[in-house]
């Protein structure tokens, strides 16, 4: 129940499967603005990581947090995906790769095109 004179807020969870991982997004105002508050990625019931948008209004400045609770970094610099789809790709394909391949895959994915 909402308080008097307070607009009703819709927040929904949507899930889908990508590369054997379950991606769950928490979405504010799904019928209109569809702002993603955050999302999680699990594989076989184990957390791979999560993502969120630091600037929800513009839906930019995405962040990835690994399962150990730290921002995803490469060579000491934070990895900042361009959008939600890019964050999902990093979490479902790169962070689920063998440990010894993750840094190289991140370098390849973040290298500017030639």
Backbone as a chain_set.jsonl record, in Angstrom:
{"seq": "XXXXXXXXXXXXXXXXXXXXXXXXXXXXXXXXXXXXXXXXXXXXXXXXXXXXXXXXXXXXXXXXXXXXXXXXXXXXXXXXXXXXXXXXXXXXXXXXXXXXXXXXXXXXXXXXXX", "coords": {"N": [[0.84, -1.167, 0.0], [0.541, 2.206, -0.837], [1.624, 5.38, 0.439], [-0.517, 8.221, 1.119], [-0.859, 10.546, -1.587], [1.451, 9.727, -2.841], [3.163, 8.623, -5.668], [2.572, 5.527, -7.361], [5.017, 3.042, -7.602], [6.564, 1.001, -9.897], [8.463, -1.853, -9.814], [10.221, -4.419, -11.267], [11.447, -7.778, -11.694], [13.386, -9.306, -14.121], [14.342, -12.181, -15.856], [16.708, -14.04, -17.802], [18.409, -16.466, -19.856], [21.787, -16.722, -20.692], [24.509, -17.917, -22.401], [24.639, -20.189, -20.72], [24.303, -19.044, -18.262], [22.314, -17.491, -15.705], [20.731, -14.493, -15.986], [19.585, -11.847, -14.166], [17.677, -9.0, -14.029], [16.862, -6.04, -12.294], [14.329, -3.855, -12.675], [13.228, -0.557, -12.857], [10.171, 1.095, -13.206], [8.945, -0.387, -15.484], [7.054, -0.112, -17.539], [7.431, 2.326, -18.72], [9.937, 4.237, -18.509], [11.874, 2.283, -18.032], [14.286, 1.879, -16.433], [17.244, 0.35, -15.541], [18.062, -0.887, -12.469], [19.889, -2.649, -11.243], [21.706, -5.703, -11.88], [22.152, -9.266, -11.729], [24.352, -12.049, -12.243], [24.375, -15.475, -12.438], [25.821, -18.733, -12.364], [25.071, -22.041, -12.56], [23.828, -21.731, -10.105], [25.659, -20.276, -8.639], [27.038, -17.168, -7.769], [28.329, -15.103, -10.272], [28.799, -12.437, -10.721], [27.794, -8.955, -10.502], [26.034, -6.156, -11.914], [25.602, -2.632, -12.343], [24.142, 0.6, -12.903], [25.685, 3.615, -12.647], [24.759, 6.102, -13.314], [21.695, 6.411, -13.445], [19.684, 7.928, -14.68], [20.601, 8.713, -17.24], [21.341, 6.24, -18.063], [24.043, 5.341, -18.189], [27.592, 4.939, -17.559], [28.342, 2.331, -16.465], [28.944, -0.276, -14.117], [30.783, -3.106, -12.957], [30.672, -5.628, -10.573], [32.536, -8.079, -9.05], [32.129, -11.519, -7.952], [33.452, -11.659, -5.534], [33.013, -9.224, -4.41], [34.367, -6.955, -5.284], [35.112, -4.155, -7.447], [35.349, -4.788, -10.912], [38.46, -4.901, -12.381], [41.14, -4.16, -14.663], [44.461, -4.435, -15.061], [44.706, -2.663, -12.926], [42.897, -0.665, -13.519], [39.49, 0.376, -13.563], [36.984, -1.607, -15.141], [34.713, -0.453, -17.399], [31.81, -1.015, -18.757], [30.064, -0.184, -21.804], [27.272, -0.296, -21.924], [24.29, -1.945, -20.599], [24.058, -4.396, -21.96], [26.707, -4.895, -22.726], [27.882, -5.228, -20.217], [26.611, -7.572, -19.411], [27.636, -9.349, -21.311], [30.363, -9.359, -20.591], [30.179, -10.526, -18.035], [28.938, -13.018, -18.564], [30.453, -14.309, -20.505], [33.229, -13.647, -20.415], [34.031, -13.564, -17.635], [33.336, -16.119, -16.937], [35.102, -17.727, -18.118], [38.088, -19.85, -18.183], [40.278, -19.183, -15.432], [42.943, -18.377, -16.071], [42.65, -17.178, -18.529], [41.084, -14.908, -18.379], [42.101, -12.187, -18.006], [43.375, -11.692, -20.491], [41.208, -11.965, -22.262], [39.621, -9.819, -21.361], [41.344, -7.697, -22.041], [41.338, -7.962, -24.855], [38.642, -7.442, -25.362], [38.341, -4.809, -24.529], [40.092, -3.32, -25.954], [40.678, -0.629, -28.156], [39.156, -0.412, -31.421], [41.008, -1.034, -34.428]], "CA": [[0.0, 0.0, 0.0], [1.336, 3.428, -0.907], [1.19, 6.485, 1.296], [-1.319, 9.205, 0.383], [-0.169, 11.507, -2.448], [2.706, 9.166, -3.333], [2.927, 7.849, -6.891], [2.878, 4.106, -7.268], [6.261, 2.732, -8.291], [6.663, -0.385, -10.35], [9.787, -2.447, -9.929], [10.068, -5.818, -11.636], [12.648, -8.569, -11.958], [13.302, -10.077, -15.362], [15.462, -13.118, -15.975], [16.9, -14.77, -19.042], [19.615, -17.297, -19.851], [22.79, -16.344, -21.695], [25.74, -18.696, -22.287], [24.553, -21.069, -19.561], [24.183, -18.246, -17.034], [21.04, -16.828, -15.476], [20.869, -13.053, -15.825], [18.386, -11.264, -13.571], [17.739, -7.544, -13.96], [15.834, -5.348, -11.521], [13.975, -2.736, -13.541], [12.319, 0.451, -12.309], [9.216, 1.655, -14.163], [9.072, -1.198, -16.697], [6.11, 0.26, -18.587], [7.741, 3.629, -19.308], [11.361, 4.57, -18.644], [12.634, 1.046, -17.964], [15.629, 2.106, -15.915], [17.788, -0.827, -14.871], [18.697, -0.533, -11.202], [21.058, -3.521, -11.158], [21.467, -7.058, -12.345], [23.07, -10.289, -11.229], [24.605, -13.174, -13.136], [24.751, -16.693, -11.73], [26.045, -19.931, -13.189], [24.848, -23.223, -11.721], [23.44, -21.266, -8.772], [26.765, -19.574, -7.979], [27.165, -15.799, -8.259], [29.479, -14.726, -11.086], [28.994, -11.017, -10.439], [26.618, -8.116, -10.689], [26.275, -4.916, -12.638], [24.666, -1.56, -12.045], [24.357, 1.834, -13.631], [25.943, 4.7, -11.709], [23.939, 7.233, -13.752], [20.452, 5.764, -13.87], [18.876, 8.8, -15.535], [21.125, 8.613, -18.601], [21.673, 4.834, -18.291], [25.445, 5.252, -18.592], [28.561, 4.737, -16.481], [28.057, 1.007, -15.931], [29.96, -0.861, -13.247], [30.685, -4.548, -12.719], [31.209, -6.07, -9.286], [32.782, -9.517, -9.114], [31.511, -12.302, -6.876], [34.137, -11.399, -4.264], [32.596, -7.918, -3.911], [35.242, -5.89, -5.75], [34.924, -3.675, -8.807], [36.158, -5.482, -11.899], [39.538, -4.062, -12.888], [42.126, -4.742, -15.555], [45.712, -3.69, -14.878], [44.485, -1.617, -11.938], [41.893, 0.299, -13.983], [38.144, -0.207, -13.561], [36.355, -1.95, -16.415], [33.447, 0.265, -17.479], [31.076, -1.374, -19.974], [29.322, 0.885, -22.458], [25.846, -0.403, -21.629], [23.912, -3.155, -19.879], [24.382, -5.557, -22.78], [28.157, -5.127, -22.627], [28.135, -5.763, -18.872], [26.15, -8.958, -19.423], [28.602, -10.126, -22.092], [31.562, -9.54, -19.767], [29.886, -11.453, -16.945], [28.529, -14.358, -19.008], [31.425, -14.961, -21.377], [34.621, -13.438, -20.006], [34.275, -13.973, -16.249], [33.08, -17.546, -16.779], [36.196, -18.43, -18.8], [39.132, -20.302, -17.252], [40.937, -18.07, -14.723], [44.161, -17.909, -16.726], [42.305, -16.506, -19.784], [40.211, -13.758, -18.153], [42.756, -10.905, -18.271], [43.575, -11.509, -21.939], [39.891, -11.737, -22.865], [39.243, -8.439, -21.041], [42.167, -6.809, -22.875], [40.833, -8.036, -26.223], [37.312, -6.828, -25.424], [38.374, -3.365, -24.242], [41.047, -2.674, -26.861], [39.987, 0.145, -29.196], [39.271, -0.992, -32.772], [42.091, -0.454, -35.259]], "C": [[0.888, 1.235, 0.0], [0.767, 4.483, 0.029], [0.359, 7.456, 0.474], [-0.423, 10.179, -0.386], [1.191, 11.019, -2.925], [2.4, 8.378, -4.612], [3.287, 6.385, -6.674], [4.095, 3.801, -8.132], [6.26, 1.261, -8.656], [8.121, -0.776, -10.456], [9.575, -3.926, -10.215], [11.439, -6.466, -11.794], [12.406, -9.352, -13.24], [14.55, -10.936, -15.474], [15.498, -13.735, -17.364], [18.202, -15.552, -18.924], [20.507, -16.874, -20.998], [24.055, -17.146, -21.426], [25.76, -19.58, -21.03], [24.442, -20.361, -18.232], [22.776, -17.68, -16.93], [21.318, -15.361, -15.183], [19.541, -12.528, -15.296], [18.592, -9.767, -13.441], [16.579, -7.02, -13.13], [15.566, -4.033, -12.237], [12.943, -1.855, -12.859], [11.45, 0.969, -13.449], [9.245, 0.911, -15.499], [8.147, -0.785, -17.835], [6.505, 1.548, -19.301], [9.248, 3.795, -19.514], [12.265, 3.349, -18.682], [14.09, 1.275, -17.559], [16.09, 0.867, -15.159], [18.503, -0.369, -13.612], [19.973, -1.341, -11.009], [20.696, -4.891, -11.711], [22.488, -7.998, -11.732], [23.211, -11.378, -12.283], [25.05, -14.343, -12.271], [24.982, -17.801, -12.748], [25.975, -21.123, -12.256], [24.562, -22.817, -10.279], [24.504, -20.515, -8.013], [26.904, -18.19, -8.608], [28.458, -15.621, -9.054], [29.832, -13.277, -10.786], [27.697, -10.265, -10.649], [27.025, -6.864, -11.444], [25.237, -3.894, -12.226], [25.067, -0.32, -12.818], [24.527, 2.962, -12.619], [25.135, 5.947, -12.062], [22.646, 6.676, -14.338], [19.635, 6.621, -14.82], [19.313, 8.662, -16.997], [21.423, 7.17, -19.007], [23.075, 4.712, -18.889], [26.321, 5.141, -17.36], [28.26, 3.438, -15.734], [29.235, 0.491, -15.137], [29.708, -2.358, -13.134], [31.356, -4.842, -11.39], [31.349, -7.584, -9.366], [32.15, -10.214, -7.908], [32.185, -12.069, -5.529], [33.87, -9.992, -3.723], [33.458, -6.745, -4.337], [34.858, -5.439, -7.153], [35.846, -4.453, -9.738], [37.197, -4.513, -12.447], [40.422, -4.876, -13.835], [43.359, -3.867, -15.473], [45.523, -2.488, -13.957], [43.464, -0.568, -12.33], [40.517, -0.354, -13.992], [37.663, -0.488, -14.982], [34.985, -1.301, -16.41], [32.737, -0.073, -18.789], [30.274, -0.188, -20.496], [27.842, 0.889, -22.077], [25.563, -1.711, -20.899], [24.275, -4.404, -20.661], [25.868, -5.91, -22.716], [28.519, -5.709, -21.265], [27.734, -7.233, -18.804], [27.134, -9.838, -20.191], [29.862, -10.387, -21.273], [31.307, -10.599, -18.696], [29.592, -12.87, -17.427], [29.557, -15.057, -19.878], [32.857, -14.829, -20.857], [34.865, -13.949, -18.589], [33.956, -15.438, -15.981], [34.128, -18.383, -17.502], [37.18, -18.968, -17.762], [39.918, -19.115, -16.697], [42.146, -17.509, -15.461], [43.897, -17.183, -18.048], [41.569, -15.187, -19.582], [40.887, -12.431, -18.492], [42.95, -10.667, -19.769], [42.252, -11.261, -22.648], [39.403, -10.317, -22.589], [40.048, -7.447, -21.879], [41.641, -6.777, -24.309], [39.493, -7.304, -26.364], [37.347, -5.321, -25.237], [39.364, -2.61, -25.114], [40.277, -1.889, -27.91], [40.167, -0.513, -30.57], [40.369, -0.292, -33.571], [41.564, 0.179, -36.498]], "O": [[1.867, 1.306, 0.743], [-0.418, 4.471, 0.361], [0.51, 7.514, -0.747], [0.634, 10.582, 0.1], [2.008, 11.824, -3.371], [1.481, 7.56, -4.632], [4.189, 6.057, -5.903], [4.182, 4.259, -9.271], [5.99, 0.395, -7.824], [8.913, -0.101, -11.114], [8.841, -4.606, -9.499], [12.447, -5.791, -11.998], [11.36, -9.976, -13.418], [15.664, -10.479, -15.22], [14.467, -13.926, -18.011], [18.995, -15.328, -18.01], [20.052, -16.69, -22.126], [24.617, -17.063, -20.334], [26.789, -19.695, -20.364], [24.482, -21.001, -17.181], [22.125, -17.42, -17.942], [22.049, -15.03, -14.25], [18.495, -12.741, -15.909], [19.555, -9.313, -12.823], [15.452, -7.5, -13.249], [16.461, -3.202, -12.387], [11.926, -2.331, -12.354], [11.952, 1.248, -14.538], [9.538, 1.51, -16.534], [8.435, -1.086, -18.994], [5.978, 1.841, -20.375], [9.76, 3.514, -20.597], [13.323, 3.387, -19.31], [15.01, 0.894, -18.283], [15.41, 0.395, -14.249], [19.434, 0.434, -13.672], [21.015, -0.79, -10.654], [19.53, -5.188, -11.973], [23.551, -7.577, -11.276], [22.317, -11.6, -13.099], [25.981, -14.222, -11.474], [24.413, -17.799, -13.84], [26.725, -21.21, -11.283], [25.003, -23.483, -9.343], [24.292, -20.147, -6.858], [26.889, -18.054, -9.831], [29.543, -15.946, -8.573], [31.0, -12.928, -10.619], [26.651, -10.849, -10.933], [28.209, -6.56, -11.589], [24.132, -4.244, -11.812], [26.186, -0.212, -13.319], [23.624, 3.235, -11.829], [24.857, 6.766, -11.186], [22.516, 6.495, -15.549], [18.953, 6.082, -15.691], [18.474, 8.51, -17.885], [21.726, 6.906, -20.171], [23.279, 4.083, -19.927], [25.83, 5.241, -16.235], [27.965, 3.443, -14.538], [30.388, 0.789, -15.45], [28.569, -2.817, -13.207], [32.459, -4.37, -11.114], [30.397, -8.287, -9.707], [31.696, -9.564, -6.966], [31.559, -12.26, -4.486], [34.431, -9.607, -2.697], [33.301, -5.644, -3.809], [34.345, -6.224, -7.95], [36.991, -4.742, -9.389], [36.855, -3.431, -12.923], [40.438, -6.106, -13.802], [43.301, -2.678, -15.787], [46.106, -1.427, -14.179], [43.19, 0.341, -11.546], [40.387, -1.514, -14.385], [37.907, 0.294, -15.902], [34.177, -1.564, -15.519], [33.035, 0.525, -19.823], [29.863, 0.69, -19.737], [27.236, 1.949, -21.926], [26.476, -2.487, -20.617], [24.754, -5.377, -20.078], [26.234, -7.084, -22.66], [29.374, -6.59, -21.174], [28.441, -8.045, -18.207], [27.431, -10.954, -19.764], [30.374, -11.506, -21.26], [32.145, -11.476, -18.481], [29.965, -13.832, -16.756], [29.539, -16.284, -19.982], [33.61, -15.802, -20.863], [35.818, -14.695, -18.364], [34.272, -15.95, -14.907], [34.052, -19.612, -17.499], [37.116, -18.588, -16.593], [40.188, -18.153, -17.417], [42.352, -16.296, -15.477], [44.826, -16.627, -18.634], [41.439, -14.414, -20.532], [40.298, -11.618, -19.205], [42.715, -9.562, -20.257], [42.185, -10.425, -23.549], [38.836, -9.675, -23.473], [39.496, -6.465, -22.375], [41.511, -5.71, -24.909], [39.247, -6.631, -27.365], [36.467, -4.621, -25.738], [39.464, -1.387, -25.021], [39.329, -2.409, -28.499], [41.212, -1.102, -30.845], [40.615, 0.901, -33.397], [42.335, 0.708, -37.298]]}, "num_chains": 1, "name": "protein.A"}
